[in-house]
Amino acid sequence: MERRDFLEDPDVRAMLRFQAGDEAAFRELYLRHFPGVVTYLARCLRSRERGEDLAQEVFLRVHRYRDAYRPQASFRTYLYHVAHNAMLNALRSREPAPMPEDPLEALERLPDTDTPEQRASEEQMVMRVASALFELPERQRAAVVLARCQELSYQEVAASMDLSMPAFKSLLNRARVALLKVVGP
């Protein structure tokens, strides 16, 4: 995607308006993206509370360094790059959070099925996947969460993690292999 294509992104345009002094544009970006950033950070940090706190810091950084922003990718890619770096810094500087009592909050619930037995089986699978996800190294966990739970494109995830596409695919493949060892094919 060329630079001029990014200017078609409504979020990029909002960020550029914010750079020009339009505070309402920042509020627009905040309202649109804050829930997704919280979800991403909470899943990676294993704590909703820590995710919410760090998401606030992410948006403070976006606000504080608005003049340094250049539309070289989609705004969402830029935002998750900031969030990813903040998450890595938080993980390096603190003790890891304990495993949540209910790992189901880490993944979307599977659709309802017809029988209680099917629901119980699906819930057990979700628990195994969530537990396995928490055991992945932080970069692998971040790659899976961004690509699968946040539904960013591989290009967006690679850019937000400062990885080349081959390096990102390798990282994601290592995460898949690790998850398959726990949950099976």
N, C-alpha and C positions, 0 to 999 in steps of 0.2 A: 504494500500500500504506500503510495507516495504521500509526501507531506500535505499536499493540498487536499488529499482524500480525508486526512484527519480533521481538516477544517469543516468537513460535513458532519462530523460527530457532534451532536448537540451538547454533550458533556465538555468536549474541547472548547466549543464556543462559549459555554458557561464559564469555564475556567479563564478563558481570555477576557471575558467581561469582568470577572472578578479581579483579574490583574489590573484592569483599567479602573477599578474602584467600585464596582457594583457588588455590594455586600449581599444583596438578594440572590445573586448568582451562586455565591458560596453556600448559602442556606439551601438552595435548590440542589446542589451537588451533595451536600450533607444529608438531606432528607432522602435522596434517591439511593445513596450508596452506603450509608451508615449501617443499616441492618445486615447487608451482605458482608461488610468488613468485620462486624462483630461476630457473625457466624463463622467466618474463616478463622479469625483469631481464637475464638473460644474452642473450636475443634482442635486447633494446633496446640493450644496451651492447656487443654483439658479443663478449662474453667470458664464458665460464662462470665463471671465477675471480672476475671483478669482480661478476658476478651473485650468486654465493654470498656474497661479502663484504658486498655491499650488502643482501642479504636478511637477514643477521645484524643489520645496523644497523636495518632496518625493524622487526624483532621486538624489538630493544632499545627503539626508540621506542614501540612499542605497550606494552611492559612499563613503561617510564618514565612515560608519560603516561596510564596506565590510568584515573586518576581523572577525566580530562577526557573520556573516552569517553561518548557518549550514543547510544543505539540509534535513530538517525534514518534508517537504511538497513540493509540486510543487513550482517553483519559482513564478508563478502567484499568488498562495495563499499567499506567503510571501509578495509579492509586494502590493497586495490589503490589507493585514493586515497593512502594513506601511501607505498606502494611507488612510485607514479607520481611523487609529489613528490620522493622521495629520488632516483629515477632522473634527473629533470630537474636537480636540484642537482648530481648527480655529473657529468652531461654538461656543465654550465656550468663546473664547477670543474676539469675535467681535459681533457687532450688526448683526442680520440676514439680508441678502440681501433682497431687495424688490422683490416682485413677478415680474418675467419678463413680459414685455409687450406681448410677444408672447410665451405662454406656450407650443406651438407645438414643440419648440426646445428641450423640455425636453423628448419627446418621439419620437420614430421612426414614420414616417408617415405611415398610412395604405396604402395598395396597391390601385392603381387607380381602380375605378369602371366604369361601363358603362354610368351612367347617372349623370348629375349635382346634382340631388336631393340626390342620394346615396352618392356622394362625400361630399356634404354639411352635411348630416347626420353623416357620418364617422368623418368629421372634428370637428363637435360639440361634438361627443363622445370623441375624442382625447383631446379636450380642457377640458372637464369635468374630464377626468382621470388625465390629467396633473395638473389641479388645485387641485384635491383631493390629488394627490401625494405630492404636496408642503405643504399640510396641515398636513400630517402625522408627528408624532414625528421623530426626526432625525434618531434614530436607525431603526425604521420601514421603513422609506424612504430608508435608506442605504441597508437594506435587500432586498427590492423590486428591487432597481436599480441594485444591484450586481447579483441577481438571474435572473431577467427578461431582463434587458437591457444589462448588461455586459455578460450575459449567462455563469456565473460561475456555477459549480455544487453546490448542497446544501452543500456538504462536504467542498468545497473550501470556500463558503461564511461563513459557521459556523466557520471554522478555522480562516479566516481573521478577523472575528468579536469577536474572543475569546469566542465563545459560544459552548455549547454542542449541539449535533444534536437535542435533544428534545427542548432545549431552543430556538434554531434557528427556528424550525418548529412552535413553539408557537408564536414567534415574527412575523413570516411571516403570520401566520393565523390571528393574530390581525390586521395586515396591510390589509390583504384581506377583512376582515369584515368591517374595516373602509372605504376602497375604495368602497365596494359594497353598503354601506349606501348612498354614494354620487351618484354613477353611476347606481345603480340598478343591478339586476342579468343579 
